[in-house]
Amino acid sequence: MELDLTQAKQYIVGKFKNQGDFDFIPEQEFSAMLDELIDIDSKYLDEIGEDKPYDEDEVFDRMLAALNKKYSNYKTYLMRLVDDYMDFMEEYLVSIDAVEWE
């Protein structure tokens, strides 16, 4: 199944807006942060292929390091943002029946 990243981002943005915890981050900057997370996630999936399991800790560490490097002014909030992103992406994938549990 080919993942529609635009649709995934819209779903995730909606979840974050409903949550309201990151409304203090300017919309354009928040959108760029989500683009970064989606890009890292996609590249990781390409790297592991279909045969290897998704290592949540590994991809979390990559995402957090990238955001800390670019958005250090939000350092206090980035762990939570990455964690919420991962939860929302998983919810999206489940909603489109794209997750296989082992």
Backbone as ProteinMPNN parsed JSONL, in Angstrom:
{"seq_chain_A": "MELDLTQAKQYIVGKFKNQGDFDFIPEQEFSAMLDELIDIDSKYLDEIGEDKPYDEDEVFDRMLAALNKKYSNYKTYLMRLVDDYMDFMEEYLVSIDAVEWE", "coords_chain_A": {"N_chain_A": [[0.844, -1.18, 0.0], [0.627, 2.147, -0.883], [1.471, 4.963, 0.881], [-0.303, 7.914, 1.431], [1.138, 10.76, 1.989], [0.381, 13.417, 2.226], [-2.291, 13.29, 2.98], [-1.925, 11.925, 5.371], [-0.508, 13.87, 6.826], [-2.468, 15.874, 7.016], [-4.343, 14.592, 8.644], [-2.818, 14.274, 10.99], [-2.218, 16.952, 11.624], [-4.804, 17.827, 12.202], [-5.289, 16.323, 14.537], [-3.35, 17.409, 16.273], [-4.294, 20.055, 16.36], [-6.805, 19.716, 17.561], [-5.956, 18.83, 20.029], [-4.459, 21.011, 20.976], [-2.141, 21.637, 22.426], [0.192, 22.648, 21.332], [-0.242, 25.087, 20.224], [1.062, 27.466, 20.54], [3.233, 27.53, 18.908], [4.188, 29.03, 15.925], [2.136, 28.648, 13.021], [3.296, 28.137, 10.438], [5.893, 27.401, 11.121], [5.368, 25.172, 12.719], [4.227, 23.491, 10.828], [6.457, 23.044, 9.2], [8.001, 21.624, 11.005], [6.477, 19.291, 11.283], [6.672, 18.373, 8.644], [9.371, 17.728, 8.611], [9.435, 15.623, 10.496], [7.797, 13.717, 9.221], [9.304, 13.287, 6.932], [11.68, 12.155, 7.996], [10.607, 9.855, 9.129], [9.607, 8.56, 6.829], [11.978, 8.144, 5.365], [13.287, 6.434, 7.116], [11.588, 4.211, 7.015], [11.99, 3.473, 4.341], [14.66, 2.78, 4.529], [14.672, 0.521, 6.252], [13.081, -1.248, 4.892], [10.7, -3.811, 3.942], [11.127, -6.112, 5.353], [12.288, -5.849, 7.859], [11.604, -5.109, 11.312], [9.858, -2.211, 12.563], [11.561, 0.012, 14.457], [10.686, 1.726, 17.074], [12.046, 3.188, 19.041], [14.485, 3.821, 17.819], [13.72, 5.416, 15.58], [12.399, 7.458, 16.931], [14.531, 8.61, 18.363], [16.039, 9.599, 16.212], [14.269, 11.481, 15.108], [13.909, 13.254, 17.259], [16.531, 14.197, 17.629], [16.941, 15.56, 15.201], [14.972, 17.584, 15.31], [15.776, 18.91, 17.65], [18.146, 19.989, 16.775], [17.367, 21.834, 14.785], [15.295, 23.311, 15.931], [15.874, 24.355, 18.517], [14.97, 26.256, 20.288], [12.556, 25.347, 21.174], [13.108, 23.247, 22.783], [12.281, 22.165, 25.278], [9.77, 21.153, 24.718], [9.943, 19.318, 22.688], [10.31, 16.495, 22.947], [7.79, 15.602, 23.728], [6.285, 16.491, 21.543], [7.329, 14.905, 19.425], [6.679, 12.366, 20.388], [3.857, 12.552, 20.465], [3.398, 12.982, 17.727], [4.228, 10.477, 16.726], [2.323, 8.799, 17.908], [-0.025, 9.822, 16.729], [0.48, 9.358, 14.015], [0.531, 6.594, 14.019], [-2.139, 6.106, 14.749], [-3.362, 7.126, 12.466], [-2.401, 5.337, 10.502], [-3.538, 2.957, 11.407], [-6.201, 3.654, 11.065], [-6.481, 3.598, 8.318], [-6.078, 1.025, 7.806], [-3.423, 0.079, 7.518], [-1.543, -1.129, 9.086], [0.258, -3.851, 10.279], [0.152, -6.043, 12.847], [2.443, -7.819, 14.863]], "CA_chain_A": [[0.0, 0.0, 0.0], [1.357, 3.411, -0.968], [0.961, 5.889, 1.874], [-0.517, 9.284, 0.99], [1.719, 11.568, 3.06], [-0.403, 14.649, 2.37], [-3.459, 12.927, 3.773], [-1.419, 11.616, 6.709], [-0.196, 15.135, 7.499], [-3.734, 16.533, 7.343], [-4.887, 13.873, 9.792], [-1.98, 14.583, 12.147], [-2.446, 18.363, 11.942], [-6.109, 17.874, 12.869], [-5.131, 15.791, 15.889], [-2.628, 18.406, 17.062], [-5.17, 21.219, 16.571], [-7.794, 19.33, 18.573], [-5.238, 18.733, 21.295], [-4.199, 22.397, 21.35], [-0.979, 21.797, 23.297], [1.319, 23.278, 20.644], [-0.768, 26.25, 19.507], [1.973, 28.603, 20.712], [4.226, 27.485, 17.828], [3.594, 29.598, 14.707], [1.62, 27.614, 12.123], [4.262, 27.821, 9.385], [7.008, 26.685, 11.752], [4.849, 23.868, 13.13], [4.084, 22.714, 9.59], [7.816, 22.637, 8.808], [8.415, 20.588, 11.957], [5.787, 18.059, 10.888], [7.296, 17.915, 7.391], [10.642, 17.115, 9.007], [9.131, 14.337, 11.132], [7.284, 12.809, 8.187], [10.442, 12.948, 6.07], [12.546, 11.226, 8.731], [9.845, 8.604, 9.243], [9.574, 7.941, 5.496], [13.329, 7.674, 5.039], [13.551, 5.282, 7.963], [10.839, 3.082, 6.443], [12.709, 3.053, 3.128], [15.922, 2.178, 4.963], [14.484, -0.815, 6.831], [12.372, -2.114, 3.96], [9.523, -4.517, 4.455], [11.506, -7.313, 6.087], [12.747, -5.553, 9.212], [10.583, -4.456, 12.141], [9.947, -0.779, 12.832], [12.114, 0.242, 15.794], [10.163, 3.016, 17.521], [13.074, 3.922, 19.781], [15.465, 4.327, 16.85], [13.168, 6.527, 14.798], [12.158, 8.536, 17.886], [15.815, 9.277, 18.601], [16.398, 10.354, 14.998], [13.372, 12.632, 14.994], [14.207, 14.2, 18.33], [17.828, 14.826, 17.34], [16.774, 16.496, 14.087], [14.225, 18.755, 15.766], [16.614, 19.637, 18.6], [19.157, 20.713, 16.01], [16.761, 22.942, 14.039], [14.301, 24.062, 16.707], [16.339, 24.278, 19.902], [14.193, 27.18, 21.121], [11.407, 24.595, 21.698], [13.695, 22.008, 23.319], [11.472, 21.658, 26.383], [8.527, 20.566, 24.224], [10.144, 18.463, 21.51], [10.072, 15.071, 23.237], [6.334, 15.399, 23.715], [5.814, 16.673, 20.172], [7.703, 13.716, 18.653], [5.876, 11.26, 20.9], [2.49, 12.738, 19.972], [3.428, 12.73, 16.283], [4.296, 9.03, 16.495], [1.007, 8.254, 18.261], [-1.011, 10.242, 15.726], [0.771, 8.644, 12.768], [0.068, 5.212, 14.217], [-3.603, 6.151, 14.667], [-3.709, 7.29, 11.049], [-2.121, 4.082, 9.798], [-4.58, 2.006, 11.826], [-7.479, 4.088, 10.489], [-6.539, 3.222, 6.897], [-5.788, -0.405, 7.783], [-2.088, -0.073, 6.944], [-0.641, -1.638, 10.108], [0.206, -5.281, 10.561], [0.707, -6.3, 14.175], [3.088, -9.131, 14.995]], "C_chain_A": [[0.89, 1.245, 0.0], [0.693, 4.415, -0.023], [0.857, 7.292, 1.279], [-0.066, 10.209, 2.125], [0.981, 12.886, 3.278], [-1.622, 14.393, 3.24], [-3.052, 12.604, 5.213], [-1.145, 12.908, 7.481], [-1.475, 15.862, 7.889], [-4.372, 15.899, 8.578], [-4.139, 14.272, 11.066], [-2.16, 16.036, 12.577], [-3.776, 18.515, 12.679], [-6.037, 17.39, 14.306], [-4.421, 16.804, 16.793], [-3.512, 19.622, 17.341], [-6.228, 20.912, 17.62], [-7.177, 19.279, 19.958], [-4.936, 20.127, 21.841], [-2.945, 22.655, 22.15], [0.185, 22.548, 22.65], [0.881, 24.499, 19.836], [0.138, 27.471, 19.601], [3.064, 28.633, 19.633], [3.564, 28.048, 16.574], [3.273, 28.495, 13.682], [2.628, 27.189, 11.057], [5.438, 27.02, 9.948], [6.57, 25.277, 12.176], [4.696, 22.946, 11.921], [5.441, 22.205, 9.114], [8.338, 21.537, 9.733], [7.761, 19.249, 11.593], [6.354, 17.502, 9.59], [8.604, 17.186, 7.685], [10.404, 15.726, 9.611], [8.664, 13.303, 10.107], [8.417, 12.362, 7.272], [11.366, 11.933, 6.74], [11.88, 9.859, 8.829], [9.848, 7.851, 7.912], [10.936, 7.373, 5.104], [13.697, 6.451, 5.868], [12.835, 4.04, 7.412], [11.503, 2.562, 5.172], [13.985, 2.302, 3.499], [15.728, 0.741, 5.473], [13.791, -1.779, 5.884], [11.214, -2.831, 4.635], [9.871, -5.692, 5.35], [11.902, -7.062, 7.539], [11.63, -4.879, 10.008], [10.888, -2.965, 12.34], [10.407, -0.594, 14.274], [11.715, 1.65, 16.242], [11.212, 3.848, 18.258], [14.092, 4.563, 18.835], [14.921, 5.538, 16.101], [12.841, 7.715, 15.71], [13.437, 9.328, 18.119], [16.248, 10.115, 17.4], [15.56, 11.619, 14.87], [13.714, 13.695, 16.034], [15.523, 14.921, 18.074], [17.694, 15.875, 16.237], [16.035, 17.76, 14.53], [15.041, 19.57, 16.768], [17.654, 20.49, 17.884], [18.566, 21.968, 15.35], [15.882, 23.852, 14.883], [14.651, 24.036, 18.196], [15.577, 25.217, 20.835], [12.945, 26.502, 21.709], [11.848, 23.313, 22.407], [12.842, 21.366, 24.422], [10.267, 20.851, 25.9], [8.726, 19.468, 23.178], [9.945, 16.976, 21.774], [8.584, 14.754, 23.147], [5.784, 15.517, 22.296], [6.116, 15.435, 19.328], [6.862, 12.523, 19.09], [4.434, 11.357, 20.401], [2.412, 12.486, 18.467], [3.387, 11.219, 16.017], [2.956, 8.362, 16.829], [-0.03, 8.578, 17.19], [-0.781, 9.549, 14.387], [0.299, 7.193, 12.881], [-1.456, 5.141, 14.133], [-4.051, 6.279, 13.212], [-3.529, 5.979, 10.295], [-3.149, 3.009, 10.159], [-5.903, 2.357, 11.158], [-7.612, 3.734, 9.009], [-6.157, 1.759, 6.692], [-4.425, -0.716, 7.15], [-1.067, -0.649, 7.931], [-0.857, -3.129, 10.267], [0.888, -5.504, 11.9], [1.295, -7.686, 14.219], [2.785, -9.722, 16.338]], "O_chain_A": [[1.807, 1.355, 0.814], [-0.505, 4.677, -0.125], [1.815, 7.797, 0.694], [-0.794, 10.415, 3.096], [0.959, 13.41, 4.392], [-1.943, 15.184, 4.127], [-3.752, 12.968, 6.158], [-1.507, 13.024, 8.652], [-1.558, 16.413, 8.986], [-4.881, 16.602, 9.451], [-4.753, 14.571, 12.09], [-2.247, 16.319, 13.772], [-3.863, 19.247, 13.665], [-6.653, 17.978, 15.194], [-4.835, 17.03, 17.931], [-3.482, 20.163, 18.446], [-6.518, 21.749, 18.475], [-7.815, 19.646, 20.945], [-5.133, 20.391, 23.027], [-2.695, 23.799, 22.529], [1.071, 23.033, 23.354], [1.551, 24.894, 18.881], [-0.006, 28.41, 18.819], [3.742, 29.647, 19.465], [2.486, 27.592, 16.193], [4.038, 27.546, 13.507], [2.791, 25.995, 10.805], [5.915, 26.076, 9.318], [7.316, 24.312, 12.011], [5.004, 21.757, 11.997], [5.557, 21.061, 8.675], [9.037, 20.626, 9.288], [8.417, 18.207, 11.596], [6.503, 16.288, 9.45], [8.903, 16.155, 7.081], [11.099, 14.77, 9.268], [9.095, 12.151, 10.137], [8.484, 11.196, 6.882], [11.784, 10.961, 6.111], [12.526, 8.83, 8.633], [10.066, 6.64, 7.881], [11.031, 6.263, 4.579], [14.349, 5.534, 5.369], [13.414, 2.955, 7.355], [11.572, 1.353, 4.952], [14.342, 1.312, 2.861], [16.523, -0.146, 5.161], [13.898, -2.995, 6.048], [10.81, -2.496, 5.749], [8.998, -6.219, 6.04], [11.853, -7.978, 8.36], [10.806, -4.162, 9.441], [12.042, -2.539, 12.288], [9.714, -1.002, 15.205], [12.329, 2.638, 15.839], [11.257, 5.07, 18.112], [14.504, 5.706, 19.033], [15.59, 6.566, 16.003], [12.993, 8.864, 15.295], [13.434, 10.559, 18.079], [16.766, 11.219, 17.564], [16.079, 12.692, 14.562], [13.797, 14.883, 15.722], [15.617, 16.131, 18.283], [18.273, 16.957, 16.335], [16.425, 18.871, 14.17], [14.999, 20.8, 16.735], [17.996, 21.582, 18.339], [19.188, 23.03, 15.357], [15.741, 25.037, 14.579], [13.802, 23.724, 19.031], [15.543, 24.992, 22.045], [12.343, 27.03, 22.644], [11.045, 22.402, 22.605], [12.711, 20.143, 24.472], [9.797, 19.96, 26.606], [7.776, 18.769, 22.825], [9.453, 16.263, 20.899], [8.185, 13.75, 22.556], [4.92, 14.739, 21.893], [5.248, 14.965, 18.592], [6.387, 11.756, 18.253], [3.857, 10.36, 19.966], [1.472, 11.852, 17.988], [2.609, 10.746, 15.189], [2.511, 7.465, 16.113], [-0.817, 7.718, 16.795], [-1.738, 9.193, 13.7], [-0.267, 6.643, 11.937], [-2.004, 4.226, 13.519], [-4.999, 5.621, 12.783], [-4.407, 5.564, 9.538], [-3.575, 2.24, 9.296], [-6.644, 1.47, 10.735], [-8.724, 3.585, 8.501], [-5.942, 1.309, 5.567], [-4.293, -1.647, 6.354], [0.131, -0.658, 7.651], [-1.985, -3.609, 10.374], [2.067, -5.19, 12.064], [0.719, -8.628, 13.676], [3.237, -10.825, 16.643]]}, "name": "protein", "num_of_chains": 1, "seq": "MELDLTQAKQYIVGKFKNQGDFDFIPEQEFSAMLDELIDIDSKYLDEIGEDKPYDEDEVFDRMLAALNKKYSNYKTYLMRLVDDYMDFMEEYLVSIDAVEWE"}
